[in-house]
Amino acid sequence: MAWLRAGIAALRDQGLDINACSSLWLSEPVGDEALGWFVNCAVRVAQPPSPERLLQAALAAEQHCGRVRQPGVVTSRTFDADVLLYDGRVMDDLELQVPHPRMCERRFVLNPLAELAADLVHPVAGESIATLRDELVSPERAWLLAPALGARLERAANGESA
């Protein structure tokens, strides 16, 4: 959990105003079981900067937490931050794809995201996040790890008492 706290703090240090954090979810690795299990959450950014600047902030937070990206290689990581959605926009640039191209296939994305934005409509799929989550057919498993811990992590990363 320390890496999540550090990652959220690093996002804030990049100037992002994080105004909500989901519960924490435990999920098994997709594709390579040797990677170990992951702890996932979603955060909402109030008044986000441009999509490109938001991506730069996410990458800087990952680097702060020790992540070394290797193109085309899926590796274990201490902190991973993705831009999932941005103001209903659809972008397909070399550096940034919004909505995230595989988010509709990932329970570990849809579960925490639905806590923050269940009624938000995915701009490509045309369905709400809750509907996408509820209708997902996937062998992937994700468990609610800490329902209230997301909010405590958010407060701790903001320097408030947890």
Sine and cosine of phi, psi and omega as CSV:
sin_phi,cos_phi,sin_psi,cos_psi,sin_omega,cos_omega
0.00,0.00,-0.40,0.92,-0.02,-1.00
-0.88,0.47,-0.59,0.81,0.02,-1.00
-0.92,0.38,-0.59,0.81,0.06,-1.00
-0.91,0.42,-0.70,0.71,0.04,-1.00
-0.86,0.51,-0.72,0.69,0.01,-1.00
-0.90,0.43,-0.62,0.78,0.00,-1.00
-0.92,0.40,-0.68,0.73,0.03,-1.00
-0.91,0.42,-0.65,0.76,0.05,-1.00
-0.89,0.45,-0.64,0.77,0.01,-1.00
-0.91,0.41,-0.60,0.80,0.08,-1.00
-0.89,0.46,-0.68,0.74,0.05,-1.00
-0.90,0.43,-0.64,0.77,0.03,-1.00
-0.89,0.47,-0.41,0.91,0.05,-1.00
-0.99,0.13,0.05,1.00,0.06,-1.00
1.00,-0.07,0.15,0.99,-0.01,-1.00
-1.00,0.09,0.70,-0.72,0.04,-1.00
-1.00,-0.08,1.00,-0.05,-0.01,-1.00
-0.99,0.12,0.89,-0.46,-0.07,-1.00
-0.94,-0.34,0.01,1.00,0.08,-1.00
-0.35,-0.94,0.55,-0.84,0.05,-1.00
-0.67,-0.74,0.75,-0.66,-0.02,-1.00
-0.95,0.30,0.04,-1.00,0.19,-0.98
-0.91,0.41,0.17,-0.99,0.06,-1.00
-0.99,-0.11,0.65,-0.76,-0.03,-1.00
-0.83,-0.55,0.70,-0.71,0.07,-1.00
-0.99,-0.11,0.77,-0.63,0.00,-1.00
-0.69,-0.72,0.52,-0.85,0.04,-1.00
-0.98,0.20,0.42,-0.91,0.01,-1.00
-0.92,0.39,0.53,-0.85,0.04,-1.00
-0.98,-0.20,0.88,-0.47,0.08,-1.00
0.99,-0.13,-0.69,0.73,-0.08,-1.00
-0.71,-0.71,0.99,-0.17,-0.06,-1.00
-0.91,0.42,-0.32,0.95,0.00,-1.00
-0.93,0.37,-0.27,0.96,-0.02,-1.00
-0.94,0.34,-0.35,0.94,-0.07,-1.00
1.00,0.07,0.13,-0.99,-0.06,-1.00
-0.99,0.11,0.34,-0.94,-0.07,-1.00
-0.85,-0.53,0.47,-0.88,0.16,-0.99
-0.95,-0.30,0.80,-0.60,-0.09,-1.00
-0.83,-0.56,0.48,-0.88,0.15,-0.99
-0.44,-0.90,0.17,-0.99,0.09,-1.00
-0.83,-0.56,0.55,-0.84,0.09,-1.00
-0.82,-0.58,0.45,-0.89,0.07,-1.00
-0.93,-0.38,0.71,-0.70,-0.02,-1.00
-0.96,-0.28,0.84,-0.54,0.06,-1.00
-0.99,0.17,0.66,-0.75,0.03,-1.00
0.70,0.71,0.89,0.46,-0.04,-1.00
-0.92,0.38,0.44,-0.90,0.11,-0.99
-0.94,0.33,-0.16,-0.99,0.03,-1.00
-0.84,0.54,0.39,-0.92,0.03,-1.00
-0.83,0.56,-0.63,0.78,-0.01,-1.00
-0.92,0.40,-0.67,0.74,0.03,-1.00
-0.92,0.38,-0.59,0.80,0.05,-1.00
-0.89,0.46,-0.69,0.73,0.06,-1.00
-0.89,0.45,-0.68,0.73,0.04,-1.00
-0.86,0.51,-0.66,0.76,0.03,-1.00
-0.90,0.43,-0.67,0.74,0.01,-1.00
-0.89,0.45,-0.70,0.71,0.00,-1.00
-0.91,0.41,-0.61,0.79,0.05,-1.00
-0.91,0.42,-0.64,0.77,0.03,-1.00
-0.91,0.42,-0.67,0.75,0.06,-1.00
-0.86,0.51,-0.72,0.69,-0.02,-1.00
-0.89,0.45,-0.65,0.76,0.05,-1.00
-0.84,0.54,-0.57,0.82,-0.03,-1.00
-1.00,0.02,0.14,0.99,0.11,-0.99
1.00,-0.05,0.15,0.99,-0.01,-1.00
-0.97,0.24,0.72,-0.69,0.11,-0.99
-0.90,-0.44,0.92,-0.40,0.00,-1.00
-0.98,0.17,0.68,-0.73,0.08,-1.00
-0.82,-0.57,0.95,-0.31,-0.05,-1.00
-0.78,0.62,0.78,-0.63,0.03,-1.00
0.98,0.19,0.02,1.00,-0.03,-1.00
-0.86,-0.51,0.81,-0.59,0.07,-1.00
-1.00,-0.05,0.87,-0.50,-0.05,-1.00
-0.79,-0.61,0.27,-0.96,0.13,-0.99
-0.90,0.43,0.52,-0.86,-0.05,-1.00
-0.52,-0.85,0.46,-0.89,0.00,-1.00
-0.98,0.17,-0.55,0.83,-0.06,-1.00
-0.44,-0.90,0.72,-0.69,-0.01,-1.00
-0.72,-0.69,0.85,-0.53,-0.01,-1.00
-0.84,-0.54,0.82,-0.57,0.00,-1.00
-0.86,-0.51,0.54,-0.84,0.16,-0.99
-1.00,0.02,0.94,-0.34,-0.07,-1.00
-1.00,0.06,-0.76,0.65,-0.05,-1.00
-0.65,-0.76,0.40,-0.91,0.05,-1.00
-0.49,-0.87,0.99,-0.16,0.16,-0.99
0.76,0.65,0.61,0.79,0.04,-1.00
0.95,0.30,0.11,0.99,-0.03,-1.00
-0.98,0.19,0.41,-0.91,0.15,-0.99
-0.86,-0.51,0.85,-0.53,0.00,-1.00
-0.75,-0.66,0.63,-0.78,0.05,-1.00
-0.66,-0.75,0.95,0.32,0.02,-1.00
-0.99,-0.15,0.20,-0.98,0.02,-1.00
-0.87,0.50,-0.65,0.76,-0.07,-1.00
-1.00,0.00,-0.44,0.90,-0.14,-0.99
-0.59,-0.81,0.81,-0.59,0.10,-1.00
-0.89,-0.46,0.84,-0.54,0.02,-1.00
-0.74,-0.68,0.77,-0.64,-0.06,1.00
-0.90,0.43,0.36,-0.93,0.02,-1.00
-0.81,0.59,0.77,-0.64,-0.17,-0.98
-0.89,0.46,-0.41,0.91,-0.04,-1.00
-0.91,-0.42,0.16,0.99,-0.09,-1.00
-0.88,0.47,-0.54,0.84,-0.03,-1.00
-0.95,0.31,-0.21,0.98,-0.01,-1.00
-0.98,-0.19,0.00,1.00,-0.17,-0.99
-0.87,-0.49,0.93,-0.37,0.03,-1.00
-0.88,0.47,-0.58,0.81,-0.02,-1.00
-0.93,0.36,-0.24,0.97,0.12,-0.99
-1.00,-0.06,-0.75,0.66,-0.11,-0.99
-0.93,0.37,-0.59,0.81,-0.01,-1.00
-0.87,0.49,-0.83,0.56,0.00,-1.00
-0.93,0.37,-0.58,0.81,0.00,-1.00
-0.89,0.45,-0.60,0.80,0.02,-1.00
-0.90,0.43,-0.47,0.88,0.07,-1.00
-0.90,0.43,-0.56,0.83,-0.06,-1.00
-1.00,-0.07,-0.46,0.89,-0.14,-0.99
-0.47,-0.88,0.81,0.59,-0.08,-1.00
-0.85,0.53,-0.61,0.79,-0.08,-1.00
-1.00,0.01,-0.10,0.99,0.00,-1.00
-0.90,0.43,0.73,-0.69,-0.03,-1.00
-1.00,-0.04,0.79,-0.61,0.05,-1.00
-0.91,0.41,0.81,-0.58,-0.14,-0.99
-0.93,0.37,-0.28,0.96,0.04,-1.00
-0.97,-0.23,-0.74,0.67,-0.04,-1.00
-0.95,0.31,-0.43,0.90,0.01,-1.00
0.96,0.27,0.24,0.97,0.00,-1.00
-0.86,-0.50,0.40,-0.91,0.05,-1.00
-0.94,0.34,0.37,-0.93,0.04,-1.00
-0.86,0.51,-0.65,0.76,0.02,-1.00
-0.88,0.47,-0.67,0.74,0.01,-1.00
-0.91,0.41,-0.69,0.72,0.04,-1.00
-0.86,0.51,-0.68,0.73,0.03,-1.00
-0.90,0.45,-0.75,0.67,-0.08,-1.00
-0.92,0.39,-0.48,0.88,-0.05,-1.00
-0.99,-0.16,0.04,1.00,-0.01,-1.00
-0.92,0.40,0.80,-0.60,0.10,-1.00
-0.94,-0.33,0.94,-0.33,-0.08,-1.00
-0.40,-0.92,0.62,-0.79,0.08,-1.00
-0.97,0.24,-0.19,0.98,-0.01,-1.00
-0.88,0.48,0.66,-0.75,0.00,-1.00
-0.91,-0.41,0.59,-0.81,0.07,-1.00
-0.57,-0.82,0.70,-0.72,-0.04,-1.00
-0.86,-0.50,0.62,-0.79,0.10,-0.99
-0.93,0.38,0.88,-0.47,-0.09,-1.00
-1.00,-0.08,-0.72,0.69,-0.09,-1.00
-0.50,-0.87,1.00,-0.09,-0.07,-1.00
-0.85,0.53,-0.64,0.77,-0.07,-1.00
-0.98,-0.18,-0.14,0.99,-0.10,-0.99
-0.92,0.38,-0.51,0.86,0.03,-1.00
-0.84,0.54,-0.72,0.70,0.01,-1.00
-0.91,0.40,-0.61,0.79,0.03,-1.00
-0.92,0.39,-0.64,0.77,0.06,-1.00
-0.88,0.47,-0.67,0.75,0.01,-1.00
-0.87,0.49,-0.73,0.69,0.00,-1.00
-0.90,0.43,-0.67,0.74,-0.01,-1.00
-0.90,0.44,-0.65,0.76,0.01,-1.00
-0.92,0.39,-0.38,0.92,0.01,-1.00
-1.00,-0.01,0.03,1.00,0.03,-1.00
0.99,0.10,0.14,0.99,0.02,-1.00
-1.00,-0.02,0.29,-0.96,0.03,-1.00
-0.96,0.30,0.69,-0.72,-0.03,-1.00
-0.99,0.17,0.00,0.00,0.00,0.00
